[in-house]
């Protein structure tokens, strides 16, 4: 069964490339030097069996990090079911990281940040677009590309304040009446998200 693993992964990768295709920073190639060393070591020990393919074998070499800082930051904002921003060049984004709001400019150091419910601000000149994110991750790459992955993202101007207040009251009531750890955890998530929504609308 293990012998068919690389073939299965290759077929999945081919299917993905034929269907939904959009450039991400993760599409940039990876170094293959590690693979060649692995293959050489494998052949010395087991010369009669082909070595397995490692994940980097399916990626082309990454280009070097630019020596100069680009003038724009390229942003991808992706949900499980759609792409909100794809290769958009902006001046700055501010993401709601769990450690606090984090500003990302062109030339930002490579970073992975977990996101909490809050506001993503996209700055393009004097225009600022704001999206409420339910959570997710931000991947900031050394080549001034930021991939922001979220479960849900909604423009702030499309959020109904009355529904937010109603939802917050309902989840606070559920939290107060919860009798099991699971019920308390579910209610607390609802309170956290609606509190963040409320703060986004009032702040």
Secondary structure, DSSP 8 states (H G I E B T S, - for coil): -GGGHHHHHHHHHHHHHHSS----GGGS----HHHHHHHHHHHHH-TTS-----GGGGS-------SS--SSEEEEEE-SS-EEEEEEEESEEEEEETTEEEEEETT---EEEEE-SEEEEEEETTEEEEEEE-SEEEEE-TTSEEEEEES-EEEGGG--HHHHHHHHHHHHHHHHH--SHHHHHHHHHHHHHHHHHHHHHH-
